[in-house]
Amino acid sequence: MEKRVLSFLKDNNININKPIVVAVSGGADSIALLNILYNLKYNIVIAHVNHHMRLQSEEEEQYIIKLANKLNIPYEILEYHFEGNDNFHNASHNARYKFFRLVCDKYNTNLIATAHHLDDQAETILMKLMEGSNLYGYGGISICNDDGNYQIIRPLLCVSKKELYNYCDLYDLKYYEDSSNHEDHYLRNRLRHHIIPLLKNECNDFYSKILEYSIQLKEAFNYIRNESKIFLDKYDNKIKLDEFKALDVALRKDIISLLLERYNIRKNNDIINDINNFLLDTNGTKSLILASNNKLIRSYDYAFISTNEKQTIEEVTLNFDESIIYNNKYKFSITKNITSNGVKYIKLCYNKLVFPIHIRPRKNGDEIDSISGTKKLSRVFIDSKVSKEIRDLIPIITDNDDNILWVYDYIKSKDVFSQRDNADIYLVCEEF
């Protein structure tokens, strides 16, 4: 079995070159995982959570400590006591993984291994099919989850529960059984006890088919999700409508799903379908109310998510050789030299400016004296197809007499153009 697990890790490009924090509960699955990784000579740290929910909990904890000492493996224990009105399974899950990450930090690693196996995979996929999900969810448990900071690997997703029991018997490994696993109170247990045995009788290679199904769906999802990230990153989480409408429906729906995930907004298939239809609708400025006090706005060429709460942006002032942050997104500075590539700027003449420079949101009645005449800012934004929600976020740069020098990224004043020949300083803006 060790060889099969090793091949499974290699086939899925999981390279282990640092300590692994192994989640060990004391059940047959995690004890087998621990022994397999130990026999494969990996550097291991045991992480055990005592939930104090069963009479066996204290005995299990002492057994894990004894086993760790016998194998000369470092271990960490979390004494978890459930408190509060939240669902126990959700609360304990969050507490466990927070603990695993803290153990990773202590041992200078980012690898966490859990003992999910093929029976877990089959149960999860059937539950997702019954409850409804997306392409990623229907694929069940991922072989590897990487959030950029921590990597959770599941080396036993190529092994069945029966094989793990046999492995424990072969190596005479002691383990503990949770009596609740034999009850039918939960859907997962009912599937395990009654439905999956029927499927196995109908399909001799049921587990290999489950594994193939999961891997193929995850591969398809990963490809589509990568395209979704490229699309949203290109326009800073805005949807360019003409490009969006030309995409395949599978990609459109995943772009919507990813956008909602990035704003932590509740989603399901009905919500995603409603948004897709909303975005494919005829032109015009419209909004769609979403969960979590947000709304999706379709305006001109783009659609984007905006909070329903009014945002207050403070005016800031800027002098020569200073830098300031505006609206937590823009860094403005006045300098004699530009030191960064890709920044936006205007060239100015120091002696012709009235300091300090002010950077503020737009005001009612704002006008700019441009090279083509005086223009109202409202007209500038209309001509540039800037939605009303975005207009209040655009920095307006003025001198100390409130003469507008620059509507950031849209229009410069006549004075800015006239100063170019004698310009000796730069007003620079970096977005972050």
C-alpha positions as CSV (number, residue, x, y, z in Angstrom):
1,M,0.0,0.0,0.0
2,E,2.9,2.3,0.7
3,K,4.0,2.0,-2.9
4,R,0.5,2.8,-4.2
5,V,0.2,5.9,-2.0
6,L,3.7,7.1,-3.1
7,S,2.7,6.6,-6.8
8,F,-0.6,8.4,-6.1
9,L,1.2,11.4,-4.7
10,K,3.7,11.5,-7.6
11,D,1.0,11.1,-10.2
12,N,-0.8,14.2,-8.8
13,N,2.4,16.3,-8.6
14,I,2.5,16.4,-4.8
15,N,6.1,16.9,-3.9
16,I,6.9,16.5,-0.2
17,N,10.2,18.1,0.8
18,K,9.3,19.5,4.3
19,P,7.6,18.3,7.5
20,I,4.0,17.0,7.2
21,V,1.5,17.8,9.9
22,V,-0.6,14.6,10.0
23,A,-4.1,14.9,11.5
24,V,-4.4,11.8,13.7
25,S,-7.7,11.1,15.4
26,G,-7.0,7.6,16.5
27,G,-9.3,5.9,14.1
28,A,-8.2,3.2,11.6
29,D,-7.9,5.7,8.7
30,S,-5.5,8.2,10.4
31,I,-3.5,5.5,12.2
32,A,-2.9,3.8,8.8
33,L,-2.0,7.1,7.2
34,L,0.5,7.8,10.0
35,N,2.1,4.4,9.6
36,I,2.3,4.7,5.8
37,L,4.0,8.1,5.9
38,Y,6.3,6.9,8.6
39,N,7.3,3.8,6.6
40,L,7.9,6.1,3.6
41,K,10.4,8.0,5.7
42,Y,8.6,11.3,5.6
43,N,9.3,14.0,8.3
44,I,6.1,13.9,10.4
45,V,4.4,15.9,13.1
46,I,1.3,14.4,14.7
47,A,-1.6,16.8,15.4
48,H,-4.4,15.4,17.5
49,V,-7.6,17.1,18.6
50,N,-9.4,15.9,21.7
51,H,-13.1,17.0,21.3
52,H,-14.1,15.7,24.7
53,M,-17.3,14.4,23.2
54,R,-17.0,10.7,24.0
55,L,-15.8,8.6,27.0
56,Q,-13.0,7.2,24.9
57,S,-11.5,10.7,24.1
58,E,-9.1,10.7,27.1
59,E,-7.9,7.2,26.3
60,E,-7.4,8.0,22.6
61,E,-5.3,11.1,23.5
62,Q,-3.1,9.1,25.8
63,Y,-2.7,6.4,23.1
64,I,-1.6,9.0,20.5
65,I,1.0,10.5,22.9
66,K,2.3,7.0,23.7
67,L,2.5,6.1,20.0
68,A,4.2,9.4,19.1
69,N,6.9,8.7,21.8
70,K,7.3,5.1,20.6
71,L,7.9,6.3,17.0
72,N,10.0,9.3,18.2
73,I,7.7,11.7,16.4
74,P,6.8,15.2,17.7
75,Y,3.2,15.8,18.5
76,E,0.8,18.6,19.3
77,I,-2.6,18.3,21.2
78,L,-5.6,20.6,21.0
79,E,-8.0,20.3,24.0
80,Y,-11.2,21.4,22.3
81,H,-14.4,22.1,24.3
82,F,-17.4,23.1,22.2
83,E,-19.2,26.2,23.4
84,G,-21.8,28.3,21.8
85,N,-24.9,27.9,19.7
86,D,-23.1,27.1,16.4
87,N,-23.3,23.7,14.7
88,F,-20.8,21.5,16.4
89,H,-19.5,20.0,13.2
90,N,-18.8,23.4,11.6
91,A,-17.3,24.9,14.8
92,S,-15.1,21.9,15.5
93,H,-14.0,21.7,11.8
94,N,-12.9,25.4,11.9
95,A,-11.1,24.9,15.2
96,R,-9.3,21.8,13.9
97,Y,-7.9,23.5,10.8
98,K,-7.0,26.6,12.7
99,F,-5.0,24.3,15.0
100,F,-3.4,22.5,12.1
101,R,-2.2,25.8,10.6
102,L,-0.8,26.9,13.9
103,V,1.2,23.6,14.1
104,C,2.4,24.2,10.6
105,D,3.7,27.6,11.6
106,K,5.5,26.2,14.7
107,Y,7.3,23.6,12.6
108,N,8.1,25.8,9.7
109,T,6.0,24.0,7.1
110,N,2.7,24.4,5.2
111,L,1.8,20.8,4.6
112,I,-1.2,19.2,6.3
113,A,-2.2,15.6,5.6
114,T,-5.7,14.1,6.4
115,A,-6.9,10.6,6.1
116,H,-9.8,10.9,3.7
117,H,-10.2,7.8,1.6
118,L,-12.2,6.4,-1.3
119,D,-15.3,5.6,0.8
120,D,-15.3,9.3,2.0
121,Q,-15.0,10.3,-1.6
122,A,-17.9,8.2,-2.7
123,E,-20.2,9.5,0.1
124,T,-19.2,13.1,-0.5
125,I,-19.9,12.9,-4.3
126,L,-23.3,11.3,-3.7
127,M,-24.2,13.9,-1.1
128,K,-23.3,16.7,-3.5
129,L,-25.4,15.2,-6.3
130,M,-28.3,15.1,-3.9
131,E,-27.9,18.5,-2.5
132,G,-26.8,20.4,-5.6
133,S,-23.4,22.0,-6.2
134,N,-21.1,23.3,-9.0
135,L,-18.5,21.4,-11.1
136,Y,-15.9,21.7,-8.3
137,G,-18.3,20.4,-5.6
138,Y,-19.6,17.5,-7.7
139,G,-16.0,16.3,-8.0
140,G,-16.0,15.6,-4.3
141,I,-12.9,15.9,-2.1
142,S,-9.8,17.4,-3.7
143,I,-6.6,15.4,-3.6
144,C,-4.8,18.7,-2.7
145,N,-6.1,22.1,-1.6
146,D,-3.7,25.0,-1.8
147,D,-4.8,28.4,-0.6
148,G,-1.4,30.0,-1.2
149,N,-0.3,29.7,2.4
150,Y,-1.2,26.1,3.4
151,Q,-1.5,22.9,1.4
152,I,-3.9,20.2,2.5
153,I,-3.1,16.8,1.0
154,R,-5.1,13.6,1.1
155,P,-2.8,10.6,0.3
156,L,-5.4,8.0,0.9
157,L,-7.9,9.0,-1.7
158,C,-6.6,6.0,-3.7
159,V,-7.5,3.5,-0.9
160,S,-10.8,2.1,0.3
161,K,-11.9,1.8,3.9
162,K,-11.7,-2.0,3.8
163,E,-8.1,-1.9,2.6
164,L,-7.2,0.4,5.5
165,Y,-8.7,-2.0,8.0
166,N,-6.7,-4.8,6.4
167,Y,-3.6,-2.7,6.6
168,C,-4.1,-2.1,10.3
169,D,-4.6,-5.8,10.9
170,L,-1.5,-6.6,8.8
171,Y,0.7,-4.3,10.9
172,D,-1.1,-5.1,14.2
173,L,-2.0,-1.4,14.6
174,K,-4.3,-0.4,17.4
175,Y,-7.1,2.0,16.6
176,Y,-10.4,3.3,18.0
177,E,-13.9,3.1,16.5
178,D,-16.4,6.0,16.9
179,S,-19.7,4.3,17.8
180,S,-21.6,7.1,16.0
181,N,-20.2,5.7,12.7
182,H,-22.6,2.8,13.0
183,E,-25.7,4.9,13.5
184,D,-28.1,6.1,10.7
185,H,-28.8,9.5,12.1
186,Y,-26.7,11.3,9.4
187,L,-27.1,11.1,5.6
188,R,-23.5,10.2,5.2
189,N,-23.9,7.2,7.3
190,R,-27.1,6.1,5.5
191,L,-25.3,6.3,2.2
192,R,-22.4,4.3,3.7
193,H,-24.5,1.6,5.1
194,H,-27.3,1.1,2.5
195,I,-26.6,2.8,-0.8
196,I,-22.9,2.4,-1.5
197,P,-23.0,-1.4,-0.9
198,L,-25.7,-1.7,-3.6
199,L,-23.6,0.4,-6.0
200,K,-20.5,-1.8,-5.3
201,N,-22.6,-4.9,-6.1
202,E,-23.6,-3.4,-9.5
203,C,-20.1,-2.2,-10.3
204,N,-17.1,-4.4,-9.4
205,D,-14.6,-1.5,-9.9
206,F,-16.8,1.1,-8.2
207,Y,-14.0,2.8,-6.4
208,S,-11.8,3.2,-9.4
209,K,-14.7,4.8,-11.3
210,I,-15.3,7.2,-8.4
211,L,-11.7,8.1,-8.5
212,E,-11.7,8.7,-12.3
213,Y,-14.9,10.7,-12.0
214,S,-13.5,13.0,-9.3
215,I,-10.2,13.6,-11.0
216,Q,-11.8,14.4,-14.4
217,L,-14.3,16.8,-12.9
218,K,-11.5,18.5,-10.9
219,E,-9.3,18.8,-14.0
220,A,-12.2,20.4,-16.0
221,F,-13.0,22.7,-13.1
222,N,-9.4,23.8,-12.7
223,Y,-9.1,24.7,-16.4
224,I,-12.3,26.7,-16.3
225,R,-11.5,28.4,-13.0
226,N,-8.1,29.5,-14.3
227,E,-9.8,31.1,-17.3
228,S,-12.3,32.8,-14.9
229,K,-9.4,34.2,-12.8
230,I,-7.8,35.6,-16.0
231,F,-11.1,37.3,-17.0
232,L,-11.8,38.9,-13.7
233,D,-8.2,39.9,-12.9
234,K,-8.0,41.6,-16.3
235,Y,-10.6,44.1,-15.4
236,D,-10.2,44.3,-11.6
237,N,-13.2,42.2,-10.7
238,K,-15.4,43.9,-13.3
239,I,-17.2,42.0,-16.1
240,K,-16.7,43.4,-19.6
241,L,-20.1,42.7,-21.1
242,D,-19.3,42.3,-24.7
243,E,-16.5,39.8,-24.0
244,F,-18.6,38.0,-21.4
245,K,-21.5,37.5,-23.8
246,A,-19.2,35.8,-26.3
247,L,-18.0,33.2,-23.8
248,D,-19.3,29.6,-23.4
249,V,-22.0,29.3,-20.8
250,A,-19.9,27.1,-18.6
251,L,-17.2,29.8,-18.4
252,R,-19.8,32.5,-17.9
253,K,-21.3,30.7,-14.9
254,D,-18.0,30.1,-13.3
255,I,-16.9,33.7,-13.7
256,I,-20.1,34.7,-11.9
257,S,-19.4,32.1,-9.2
258,L,-15.8,33.3,-8.7
259,L,-17.0,36.9,-8.5
260,L,-19.5,36.1,-5.8
261,E,-16.8,34.1,-3.9
262,R,-14.4,37.0,-4.0
263,Y,-17.1,39.2,-2.3
264,N,-18.2,36.4,0.1
265,I,-21.7,36.6,-1.3
266,R,-24.0,33.6,-0.9
267,K,-24.6,31.7,-4.2
268,N,-26.4,28.7,-5.6
269,N,-27.4,27.5,-9.1
270,D,-30.5,29.6,-9.2
271,I,-28.6,32.8,-8.2
272,I,-25.9,32.1,-10.8
273,N,-28.5,31.5,-13.5
274,D,-30.4,34.7,-12.6
275,I,-27.2,36.7,-12.8
276,N,-26.2,35.2,-16.1
277,N,-29.6,36.1,-17.6
278,F,-29.3,39.6,-16.1
279,L,-25.9,40.1,-17.8
280,L,-27.1,38.8,-21.1
281,D,-30.1,41.2,-21.1
282,T,-30.3,44.3,-23.4
283,N,-28.1,47.3,-22.8
284,G,-28.9,50.0,-20.2
285,T,-28.0,50.8,-16.6
286,K,-29.7,48.3,-14.2
287,S,-28.9,46.8,-10.8
288,L,-29.7,43.4,-9.2
289,I,-29.9,43.1,-5.5
290,L,-27.7,40.3,-4.0
291,A,-27.2,38.9,-0.6
292,S,-24.9,40.5,2.1
293,N,-26.1,44.1,1.4
294,N,-24.5,44.1,-2.1
295,K,-25.9,44.7,-5.6
296,L,-24.7,43.8,-9.1
297,I,-24.7,46.9,-11.3
298,R,-24.7,46.8,-15.1
299,S,-23.7,50.1,-16.5
300,Y,-22.4,50.9,-20.0
301,D,-19.8,48.3,-21.0
302,Y,-19.2,46.7,-17.6
303,A,-20.9,45.0,-14.7
304,F,-19.6,45.1,-11.2
305,I,-20.5,44.4,-7.5
306,S,-21.1,47.4,-5.3
307,T,-22.1,47.7,-1.7
308,N,-25.4,49.3,-0.9
309,E,-23.8,51.3,1.9
310,K,-22.6,54.8,1.1
311,Q,-18.8,55.1,1.1
312,T,-17.2,58.1,2.7
313,I,-13.9,59.2,1.1
314,E,-11.8,61.8,2.9
315,E,-10.1,64.6,1.1
316,V,-6.3,64.7,1.5
317,T,-3.6,67.3,0.8
318,L,-0.2,66.8,-0.8
319,N,3.0,69.0,-0.8
320,F,6.2,68.6,-2.7
321,D,8.4,65.6,-1.8
322,E,5.5,64.0,0.1
323,S,3.4,60.9,-0.6
324,I,-0.1,60.1,0.6
325,I,-2.7,57.3,0.3
326,Y,-6.1,58.1,-1.1
327,N,-9.1,55.9,-0.5
328,N,-6.9,52.9,0.4
329,K,-6.2,52.4,-3.3
330,Y,-4.1,55.2,-4.7
331,K,-0.7,56.4,-3.7
332,F,0.0,60.0,-4.8
333,S,3.4,61.8,-4.6
334,I,5.1,64.9,-6.0
335,T,8.6,64.4,-7.1
336,K,11.4,65.5,-9.5
337,N,11.9,62.0,-10.8
338,I,9.8,59.0,-11.6
339,T,11.3,55.9,-10.1
340,S,8.6,53.3,-11.0
341,N,7.5,51.9,-14.3
342,G,3.9,51.7,-15.2
343,V,2.7,54.6,-13.0
344,K,0.4,57.4,-14.2
345,Y,1.4,61.0,-13.8
346,I,1.1,64.6,-15.0
347,K,4.0,67.0,-15.5
348,L,3.8,70.3,-13.7
349,C,5.7,73.5,-13.2
350,Y,6.6,74.1,-9.5
351,N,6.5,77.9,-9.7
352,K,3.1,78.0,-11.4
353,L,1.3,75.8,-8.8
354,V,-0.7,76.9,-5.8
355,F,0.3,74.5,-3.0
356,P,-0.8,72.3,-1.4
357,I,-2.4,70.0,-3.9
358,H,-5.8,68.6,-2.9
359,I,-7.1,65.1,-3.8
360,R,-10.9,64.7,-3.2
361,P,-14.1,63.1,-4.5
362,R,-16.1,65.0,-7.1
363,K,-18.6,67.7,-6.0
364,N,-21.9,68.8,-7.5
365,G,-21.2,71.4,-10.2
366,D,-17.5,70.5,-10.7
367,E,-16.0,71.8,-13.9
368,I,-12.7,71.5,-15.6
369,D,-11.1,74.1,-17.9
370,S,-9.9,71.7,-20.6
371,I,-8.1,72.5,-23.9
372,S,-11.4,72.2,-25.7
373,G,-13.3,74.5,-23.3
374,T,-14.9,74.4,-19.9
375,K,-16.6,71.0,-19.2
376,K,-18.8,69.8,-16.4
377,L,-17.4,66.7,-14.8
378,S,-20.8,65.0,-15.2
379,R,-20.5,65.4,-18.9
380,V,-16.9,64.0,-18.9
381,F,-18.1,60.9,-17.1
382,I,-21.1,60.4,-19.3
383,D,-19.0,60.7,-22.4
384,S,-16.5,58.2,-21.0
385,K,-19.3,55.8,-20.0
386,V,-18.5,55.9,-16.3
387,S,-21.3,54.6,-14.1
388,K,-22.6,56.8,-11.3
389,E,-21.3,54.4,-8.6
390,I,-17.8,54.6,-10.0
391,R,-17.8,58.4,-10.4
392,D,-17.6,59.1,-6.7
393,L,-14.5,56.9,-6.4
394,I,-12.4,58.7,-9.0
395,P,-9.7,61.0,-7.5
396,I,-10.1,64.7,-8.4
397,I,-6.8,66.6,-8.2
398,T,-6.9,70.3,-7.6
399,D,-4.6,73.2,-6.6
400,N,-5.2,75.1,-3.4
401,D,-7.7,77.4,-5.1
402,D,-9.8,74.3,-6.0
403,N,-9.0,74.6,-9.7
404,I,-9.2,71.0,-11.1
405,L,-5.9,69.9,-12.6
406,W,-6.6,66.3,-13.3
407,V,-9.6,64.0,-13.3
408,Y,-7.5,60.9,-12.6
409,D,-7.2,58.6,-15.7
410,Y,-9.8,60.7,-17.7
411,I,-8.9,64.3,-18.4
412,K,-6.3,67.0,-17.7
413,S,-6.8,70.7,-17.5
414,K,-5.6,73.3,-19.9
415,D,-3.1,74.5,-17.3
416,V,-1.5,71.1,-17.1
417,F,-1.0,71.1,-20.9
418,S,0.4,74.7,-20.9
419,Q,3.0,73.8,-18.2
420,R,4.5,70.9,-20.1
421,D,7.3,72.8,-21.7
422,N,8.4,74.3,-18.4
423,A,7.5,71.3,-16.2
424,D,10.1,70.4,-13.6
425,I,8.1,68.1,-11.3
426,Y,5.8,65.1,-11.6
427,L,2.5,64.4,-9.8
428,V,2.6,60.6,-9.7
429,C,-0.1,58.1,-8.9
430,E,0.3,54.4,-8.2
431,E,-2.7,52.0,-7.8
432,F,-2.5,49.1,-5.5
